[in-house]
Amino acid sequence: MDIREIGAIKLSAQRIDYLSEKQRIIAKNISNSDTPGFRALEMRPFSEVLKGTSAYQPVKTHPNHISGSSGSRSASVVTNKTSAMKPNGNNVNLEEQTLSASQTQIDHSFATSLYKKAASLVVMSSK
């Protein structure tokens, strides 16, 4: 049995992957904060990203079953259209990006601790 397919562990792993991608997007925004014409990127909410993944689709339990489609990672990244535009055409707000990076780090720590707890419960139950 692959413990990565257990619901709590799988969901925690998906959340960790999502938050890692979000942190990458924030870093890209910050590094391009002075690039003329650069539009800030942001991630769609995790709940929306999950709707397009196999977590909500039927499980393939037999080779003859049709597998569900999974969402693409790039589909979860969108252009931020709500931030104010600077005269050079850039709309990156460093204060917003810093706050978002801090919140993402907190969320990542929480998701990691949930993953560890779920994995330890599985290991404990198998003894």
N, CA, C and O atoms as a DFTB+ gen file, in Angstrom:
508 C
 N C O
     1  1       0.845      -1.191       0.000
     2  2       0.000       0.000       0.000
     3  2       0.882       1.244       0.000
     4  3       1.794       1.365       0.818
     5  1       0.613       2.148      -0.902
     6  2       1.347       3.402      -1.002
     7  2       0.669       4.434      -0.105
     8  3      -0.474       4.817      -0.356
     9  1       1.361       4.884       0.932
    10  2       0.723       5.821       1.879
    11  2       0.450       7.185       1.251
    12  3      -0.327       7.970       1.795
    13  1       1.081       7.474       0.113
    14  2       0.830       8.761      -0.553
    15  2      -0.545       8.841      -1.180
    16  3      -0.972       9.918      -1.597
    17  1      -1.253       7.713      -1.254
    18  2      -2.598       7.693      -1.823
    19  2      -3.682       7.796      -0.757
    20  3      -4.867       7.815      -1.090
    21  1      -3.306       7.863       0.511
    22  2      -4.275       8.032       1.596
    23  2      -4.754       9.477       1.574
    24  3      -3.953      10.396       1.403
    25  1      -6.049       9.681       1.745
    26  2      -6.675      10.992       1.593
    27  2      -5.967      12.151       2.275
    28  3      -5.623      13.131       1.614
    29  1      -5.739      12.064       3.582
    30  2      -5.134      13.173       4.328
    31  2      -3.716      13.451       3.856
    32  3      -3.300      14.606       3.761
    33  1      -2.984      12.400       3.564
    34  2      -1.603      12.578       3.116
    35  2      -1.575      13.154       1.703
    36  3      -0.776      14.041       1.403
    37  1      -2.441      12.651       0.849
    38  2      -2.502      13.135      -0.530
    39  2      -2.916      14.606      -0.581
    40  3      -2.335      15.394      -1.327
    41  1      -3.914      14.966       0.208
    42  2      -4.370      16.357       0.238
    43  2      -3.292      17.280       0.801
    44  3      -3.079      18.377       0.284
    45  1      -2.619      16.841       1.852
    46  2      -1.532      17.643       2.426
    47  2      -0.402      17.826       1.411
    48  3       0.159      18.915       1.292
    49  1      -0.077      16.773       0.691
    50  2       0.981      16.856      -0.321
    51  2       0.585      17.816      -1.445
    52  3       1.416      18.582      -1.932
    53  1      -0.676      17.773      -1.852
    54  2      -1.149      18.695      -2.894
    55  2      -1.081      20.139      -2.393
    56  3      -0.719      21.044      -3.145
    57  1      -1.425      20.348      -1.139
    58  2      -1.376      21.691      -0.548
    59  2       0.067      22.182      -0.483
    60  3       0.337      23.347      -0.776
    61  1       0.993      21.309      -0.105
    62  2       2.407      21.682      -0.044
    63  2       2.915      22.045      -1.442
    64  3       3.626      23.037      -1.602
    65  1       2.558      21.255      -2.446
    66  2       2.949      21.569      -3.830
    67  2       2.377      22.908      -4.276
    68  3       3.067      23.706      -4.911
    69  1       1.113      23.149      -3.941
    70  2       0.450      24.410      -4.292
    71  2       1.189      25.587      -3.650
    72  3       1.469      26.586      -4.312
    73  1       1.502      25.463      -2.366
    74  2       2.161      26.556      -1.652
    75  2       3.588      26.779      -2.153
    76  3       4.065      27.914      -2.171
    77  1       4.266      25.720      -2.556
    78  2       5.604      25.859      -3.132
    79  2       5.536      26.640      -4.442
    80  3       6.366      27.514      -4.697
    81  1       4.549      26.320      -5.265
    82  2       4.353      27.053      -6.519
    83  2       3.984      28.511      -6.235
    84  3       4.448      29.415      -6.930
    85  1       3.161      28.738      -5.228
    86  2       2.768      30.103      -4.860
    87  2       3.993      30.908      -4.426
    88  3       4.137      32.072      -4.799
    89  1       4.866      30.293      -3.645
    90  2       6.082      30.980      -3.204
    91  2       6.981      31.301      -4.401
    92  3       7.620      32.352      -4.428
    93  1       7.035      30.407      -5.384
    94  2       7.819      30.658      -6.595
    95  2       7.263      31.854      -7.368
    96  3       8.020      32.679      -7.880
    97  1       5.940      31.940      -7.448
    98  2       5.282      33.055      -8.141
    99  2       5.559      34.370      -7.413
   100  3       5.836      35.385      -8.051
   101  1       5.486      34.355      -6.097
   102  2       5.765      35.563      -5.310
   103  2       7.204      36.022      -5.537
   104  3       7.456      37.214      -5.716
   105  1       8.146      35.079      -5.530
   106  2       9.552      35.419      -5.772
   107  2       9.735      36.029      -7.166
   108  3      10.501      36.977      -7.340
   109  1       9.032      35.480      -8.149
   110  2       9.113      36.025      -9.511
   111  2       8.558      37.451      -9.550
   112  3       9.129      38.325     -10.202
   113  1       7.444      37.682      -8.851
   114  2       6.862      39.019      -8.807
   115  2       7.833      40.015      -8.169
   116  3       8.035      41.113      -8.687
   117  1       8.428      39.623      -7.044
   118  2       9.346      40.523      -6.342
   119  2      10.578      40.809      -7.196
   120  3      11.047      41.945      -7.249
   121  1      11.098      39.788      -7.860
   122  2      12.293      39.995      -8.685
   123  2      12.016      40.871      -9.909
   124  3      12.940      41.454     -10.476
   125  1      10.755      40.965     -10.314
   126  2      10.380      41.800     -11.460
   127  2       9.644      43.069     -11.045
   128  3       8.930      43.660     -11.855
   129  1       9.808      43.492      -9.796
   130  2       9.045      44.638      -9.294
   131  2       9.388      45.951     -10.000
   132  3       8.590      46.888      -9.973
   133  1      10.557      46.034     -10.626
   134  2      10.943      47.246     -11.354
   135  2      10.996      47.043     -12.866
   136  3      11.432      47.937     -13.591
   137  1      10.566      45.902     -13.341
   138  2      10.584      45.619     -14.776
   139  2       9.411      46.331     -15.447
   140  3       8.255      46.070     -15.111
   141  1       9.696      47.224     -16.386
   142  2       8.603      47.937     -17.056
   143  2       7.659      46.976     -17.772
   144  3       8.104      46.076     -18.484
   145  1       6.370      47.167     -17.582
   146  2       5.354      46.382     -18.261
   147  2       5.067      45.023     -17.638
   148  3       4.198      44.299     -18.122
   149  1       5.787      44.659     -16.564
   150  2       5.551      43.353     -15.943
   151  2       4.240      43.376     -15.172
   152  3       3.980      44.304     -14.407
   153  1       3.418      42.358     -15.372
   154  2       2.151      42.207     -14.652
   155  2       2.336      41.156     -13.565
   156  3       2.819      40.056     -13.831
   157  1       1.950      41.501     -12.343
   158  2       2.074      40.571     -11.225
   159  2       1.224      39.325     -11.479
   160  3       0.135      39.401     -12.048
   161  1       1.747      38.185     -11.046
   162  2       1.037      36.921     -11.158
   163  2       0.533      36.514      -9.787
   164  3       1.082      36.933      -8.768
   165  1      -0.492      35.714      -9.760
   166  2      -0.992      35.188      -8.495
   167  2      -1.599      33.818      -8.753
   168  3      -1.898      33.450      -9.889
   169  1      -1.772      33.079      -7.673
   170  2      -2.358      31.745      -7.757
   171  2      -3.853      31.837      -7.507
   172  3      -4.314      32.641      -6.697
   173  1      -4.600      31.002      -8.214
   174  2      -6.014      30.863      -7.892
   175  2      -6.110      30.230      -6.507
   176  3      -5.173      29.551      -6.089
   177  1      -7.207      30.428      -5.786
   178  2      -7.346      29.800      -4.468
   179  2      -7.212      28.279      -4.556
   180  3      -7.581      27.670      -5.560
   181  1      -6.685      27.682      -3.502
   182  2      -6.442      26.237      -3.464
   183  2      -7.720      25.445      -3.716
   184  3      -7.685      24.408      -4.379
   185  1      -8.840      25.921      -3.196
   186  2     -10.109      25.206      -3.398
   187  2     -10.481      25.133      -4.875
   188  3     -11.025      24.124      -5.323
   189  1     -10.197      26.181      -5.633
   190  2     -10.475      26.169      -7.068
   191  2      -9.510      25.249      -7.813
   192  3      -9.897      24.567      -8.762
   193  1      -8.260      25.235      -7.377
   194  2      -7.261      24.376      -8.013
   195  2      -7.623      22.914      -7.789
   196  3      -7.458      22.089      -8.687
   197  1      -8.117      22.589      -6.595
   198  2      -8.499      21.208      -6.285
   199  2      -9.655      20.719      -7.131
   200  3      -9.726      19.531      -7.447
   201  1     -10.558      21.602      -7.504
   202  2     -11.721      21.189      -8.292
   203  2     -11.319      20.587      -9.628
   204  3     -12.046      19.761     -10.179
   205  1     -10.175      20.990     -10.150
   206  2      -9.720      20.479     -11.436
   207  2      -8.797      19.284     -11.332
   208  3      -8.300      18.805     -12.351
   209  1      -8.551      18.782     -10.111
   210  2      -7.640      17.655      -9.945
   211  2      -8.398      16.377      -9.714
   212  3      -9.619      16.375      -9.559
   213  1      -7.661      15.292      -9.693
   214  2      -8.269      13.977      -9.519
   215  2      -8.743      13.721      -8.096
   216  3      -9.339      12.677      -7.834
   217  1      -8.496      14.647      -7.165
   218  2      -8.943      14.442      -5.785
   219  2     -10.466      14.374      -5.708
   220  3     -11.012      13.753      -4.795
   221  1     -11.150      15.003      -6.652
   222  2     -12.607      15.011      -6.641
   223  2     -13.185      14.150      -7.760
   224  3     -14.375      14.237      -8.062
   225  1     -12.355      13.331      -8.365
   226  2     -12.785      12.504      -9.477
   227  2     -12.834      11.045      -9.029
   228  3     -12.229      10.692      -8.017
   229  1     -13.536      10.203      -9.759
   230  2     -13.565       8.784      -9.417
   231  2     -12.150       8.188      -9.444
   232  3     -11.301       8.602     -10.233
   233  1     -11.923       7.217      -8.573
   234  2     -10.624       6.566      -8.485
   235  2     -10.570       5.416      -9.477
   236  3     -11.522       4.644      -9.588
   237  1      -9.469       5.299     -10.192
   238  2      -9.285       4.213     -11.148
   239  2      -8.801       2.988     -10.378
   240  3      -7.656       2.944      -9.927
   241  1      -9.670       2.000     -10.229
   242  2      -9.344       0.803      -9.452
   243  2      -9.143      -0.430     -10.310
   244  3      -8.822      -1.502      -9.795
   245  1      -9.328      -0.291     -11.598
   246  2      -9.178      -1.416     -12.521
   247  2      -8.554      -0.892     -13.810
   248  3      -8.869       0.224     -14.224
   249  1      -7.679      -1.661     -14.461
   250  2      -7.034      -1.178     -15.693
   251  2      -8.005      -0.778     -16.797
   252  3      -7.654       0.041     -17.647
   253  1      -9.214      -1.331     -16.809
   254  2     -10.188      -0.993     -17.851
   255  2     -11.003       0.258     -17.535
   256  3     -11.780       0.712     -18.375
   257  1     -10.837       0.820     -16.342
   258  2     -11.565       2.039     -15.998
   259  2     -10.968       3.245     -16.712
   260  3      -9.776       3.276     -17.021
   261  1     -11.800       4.215     -16.964
   262  2     -11.340       5.465     -17.559
   263  2     -10.822       6.339     -16.433
   264  3     -11.504       6.517     -15.424
   265  1      -9.622       6.887     -16.591
   266  2      -9.070       7.741     -15.536
   267  2      -9.609       9.159     -15.680
   268  3      -9.912       9.611     -16.784
   269  1      -9.724       9.852     -14.551
   270  2     -10.184      11.236     -14.551
   271  2      -9.091      12.162     -15.045
   272  3      -7.910      11.814     -15.032
   273  1      -9.495      13.335     -15.477
   274  2      -8.504      14.294     -15.929
   275  2      -7.980      15.066     -14.733
   276  3      -8.696      15.270     -13.753
   277  1      -6.735      15.491     -14.817
   278  2      -6.163      16.281     -13.733
   279  2      -5.882      17.680     -14.239
   280  3      -5.603      17.879     -15.421
   281  1      -5.956      18.657     -13.332
   282  2      -5.720      20.045     -13.694
   283  2      -4.249      20.300     -13.951
   284  3      -3.390      19.632     -13.375
   285  1      -3.956      21.247     -14.797
   286  2      -2.561      21.563     -15.061
   287  2      -2.086      22.619     -14.082
   288  3      -2.865      23.445     -13.607
   289  1      -0.790      22.580     -13.787
   290  2      -0.221      23.517     -12.826
   291  2      -0.297      24.946     -13.352
   292  3      -0.581      25.872     -12.593
   293  1      -0.046      25.130     -14.650
   294  2      -0.051      26.473     -15.201
   295  2      -1.444      27.101     -15.193
   296  3      -1.563      28.326     -15.220
   297  1      -2.481      26.297     -15.157
   298  2      -3.840      26.833     -15.131
   299  2      -4.162      27.478     -13.788
   300  3      -5.139      28.218     -13.680
   301  1      -3.354      27.209     -12.762
   302  2      -3.626      27.784     -11.444
   303  2      -2.967      29.149     -11.269
   304  3      -3.194      29.812     -10.257
   305  1      -2.154      29.583     -12.236
   306  2      -1.494      30.884     -12.180
   307  2      -2.236      31.851     -13.090
   308  3      -2.463      31.567     -14.266
   309  1      -2.611      32.997     -12.531
   310  2      -3.324      34.000     -13.307
   311  2      -2.657      35.361     -13.114
   312  3      -1.891      35.554     -12.170
   313  1      -2.947      36.289     -14.001
   314  2      -2.419      37.641     -13.894
   315  2      -3.247      38.442     -12.909
   316  3      -4.477      38.396     -12.934
   317  1      -2.565      39.176     -12.041
   318  2      -3.235      40.033     -11.067
   319  2      -3.714      41.290     -11.781
   320  3      -2.908      42.061     -12.300
   321  1      -5.008      41.491     -11.804
   322  2      -5.572      42.656     -12.490
   323  2      -6.116      43.685     -11.506
   324  3      -6.657      44.708     -11.926
   325  1      -5.982      43.434     -10.203
   326  2      -6.561      44.331      -9.204
   327  2      -5.569      45.347      -8.646
   328  3      -5.986      46.380      -8.123
   329  1      -4.273      45.082      -8.744
   330  2      -3.277      46.016      -8.206
   331  2      -3.162      47.241      -9.098
   332  3      -3.352      47.173     -10.313
   333  1      -2.841      48.372      -8.454
   334  2      -2.709      49.636      -9.183
   335  2      -1.502      49.590     -10.118
   336  3      -0.461      49.024      -9.784
   337  1      -1.659      50.188     -11.280
   338  2      -0.612      50.200     -12.286
   339  2       0.315      51.390     -12.043
   340  3      -0.152      52.503     -11.803
   341  1       1.631      51.158     -12.104
   342  2       2.626      52.227     -11.986
   343  2       2.788      52.879     -13.350
   344  3       2.367      52.309     -14.356
   345  1       3.387      54.058     -13.403
   346  2       3.575      54.722     -14.704
   347  2       4.360      53.893     -15.725
   348  3       4.166      54.062     -16.929
   349  1       5.248      52.996     -15.262
   350  2       6.027      52.186     -16.202
   351  2       5.279      50.929     -16.660
   352  3       5.848      50.100     -17.370
   353  1       4.002      50.779     -16.260
   354  2       3.199      49.642     -16.681
   355  2       3.333      48.419     -15.791
   356  3       2.805      47.357     -16.120
   357  1       4.027      48.549     -14.673
   358  2       4.234      47.451     -13.734
   359  2       3.193      47.572     -12.620
   360  3       2.906      48.681     -12.169
   361  1       2.623      46.451     -12.171
   362  2       1.620      46.521     -11.109
   363  2       1.989      45.687      -9.874
   364  3       1.109      45.303      -9.103
   365  1       3.286      45.407      -9.684
   366  2       3.724      44.640      -8.513
   367  2       3.737      45.556      -7.297
   368  3       4.384      46.603      -7.311
   369  1       3.026      45.166      -6.250
   370  2       3.005      45.899      -4.993
   371  2       3.860      45.106      -4.003
   372  3       3.468      44.021      -3.573
   373  1       5.029      45.648      -3.641
   374  2       5.969      44.914      -2.788
   375  2       5.403      44.615      -1.400
   376  3       5.708      43.573      -0.818
   377  1       4.591      45.512      -0.872
   378  2       3.997      45.269       0.450
   379  2       3.060      44.061       0.405
   380  3       3.096      43.205       1.290
   381  1       2.225      43.999      -0.627
   382  2       1.318      42.858      -0.788
   383  2       2.095      41.557      -0.971
   384  3       1.733      40.527      -0.404
   385  1       3.154      41.609      -1.758
   386  2       3.953      40.413      -2.017
   387  2       4.650      39.925      -0.751
   388  3       4.748      38.719      -0.522
   389  1       5.133      40.854       0.069
   390  2       5.793      40.482       1.319
   391  2       4.809      39.839       2.284
   392  3       5.119      38.827       2.912
   393  1       3.623      40.428       2.402
   394  2       2.599      39.839       3.268
   395  2       2.171      38.469       2.756
   396  3       1.980      37.546       3.548
   397  1       2.022      38.332       1.469
   398  2       1.630      37.059       0.878
   399  2       2.716      36.000       1.099
   400  3       2.403      34.840       1.366
   401  1       3.980      36.390       0.991
   402  2       5.085      35.447       1.231
   403  2       5.080      34.972       2.676
   404  3       5.311      33.793       2.945
   405  1       4.820      35.883       3.608
   406  2       4.769      35.507       5.027
   407  2       3.622      34.545       5.297
   408  3       3.805      33.543       5.989
   409  1       2.448      34.833       4.763
   410  2       1.291      33.966       4.964
   411  2       1.506      32.606       4.309
   412  3       1.097      31.579       4.851
   413  1       2.143      32.602       3.153
   414  2       2.422      31.349       2.465
   415  2       3.374      30.481       3.282
   416  3       3.213      29.262       3.334
   417  1       4.363      31.102       3.920
   418  2       5.299      30.357       4.759
   419  2       4.578      29.744       5.962
   420  3       4.846      28.598       6.324
   421  1       3.674      30.491       6.577
   422  2       2.884      29.980       7.705
   423  2       2.015      28.810       7.247
   424  3       1.957      27.775       7.910
   425  1       1.342      28.980       6.110
   426  2       0.484      27.913       5.570
   427  2       1.301      26.674       5.218
   428  3       0.847      25.550       5.431
   429  1       2.502      26.875       4.681
   430  2       3.369      25.761       4.313
   431  2       3.796      24.982       5.563
   432  3       3.808      23.751       5.555
   433  1       4.140      25.692       6.620
   434  2       4.526      25.029       7.875
   435  2       3.369      24.203       8.430
   436  3       3.568      23.087       8.910
   437  1       2.163      24.756       8.362
   438  2       0.988      24.054       8.853
   439  2       0.712      22.796       8.018
   440  3       0.449      21.726       8.568
   441  1       0.773      22.933       6.699
   442  2       0.521      21.784       5.817
   443  2       1.581      20.701       6.018
   444  3       1.272      19.510       5.974
   445  1       2.815      21.112       6.236
   446  2       3.886      20.141       6.480
   447  2       3.662      19.391       7.785
   448  3       3.879      18.181       7.855
   449  1       3.225      20.111       8.825
   450  2       2.975      19.435      10.104
   451  2       1.789      18.477       9.994
   452  3       1.804      17.410      10.608
   453  1       0.762      18.841       9.221
   454  2      -0.358      17.915       8.992
   455  2       0.097      16.666       8.248
   456  3      -0.323      15.556       8.572
   457  1       0.948      16.848       7.259
   458  2       1.475      15.728       6.490
   459  2       2.257      14.776       7.406
   460  3       2.071      13.560       7.360
   461  1       3.129      15.351       8.235
   462  2       3.926      14.533       9.159
   463  2       3.036      13.780      10.139
   464  3       3.271      12.605      10.423
   465  1       2.011      14.462      10.657
   466  2       1.109      13.837      11.628
   467  2       0.341      12.688      10.980
   468  3       0.233      11.612      11.568
   469  1      -0.189      12.902       9.787
   470  2      -0.927      11.863       9.094
   471  2      -0.027      10.661       8.789
   472  3      -0.440       9.512       8.943
   473  1       1.194      10.937       8.360
   474  2       2.133       9.854       8.055
   475  2       2.488       9.084       9.326
   476  3       2.596       7.858       9.291
   477  1       2.670       9.779      10.441
   478  2       3.004       9.084      11.690
   479  2       1.841       8.236      12.171
   480  3       2.062       7.168      12.741
   481  1       0.603       8.680      11.958
   482  2      -0.561       7.883      12.333
   483  2      -0.649       6.610      11.498
   484  3      -1.007       5.552      12.014
   485  1      -0.325       6.708      10.216
   486  2      -0.345       5.522       9.354
   487  2       0.732       4.541       9.800
   488  3       0.483       3.337       9.874
   489  1       1.911       5.040      10.093
   490  2       2.999       4.173      10.535
   491  2       2.634       3.514      11.858
   492  3       2.862       2.319      12.043
   493  1       2.066       4.291      12.781
   494  2       1.681       3.750      14.078
   495  2       0.594       2.680      13.944
   496  3       0.609       1.689      14.675
   497  1      -0.340       2.870      13.022
   498  2      -1.417       1.905      12.857
   499  2      -0.965       0.607      12.195
   500  3      -1.624      -0.426      12.311
   501  1       0.169       0.676      11.499
   502  2       0.649      -0.526      10.820
   503  2       1.536      -1.398      11.708
   504  3       1.947      -2.483      11.297
   505  1       1.830      -0.937      12.911
   506  2       2.684      -1.719      13.824
   507  2       1.899      -2.788      14.521
   508  3       2.455      -3.538      15.323
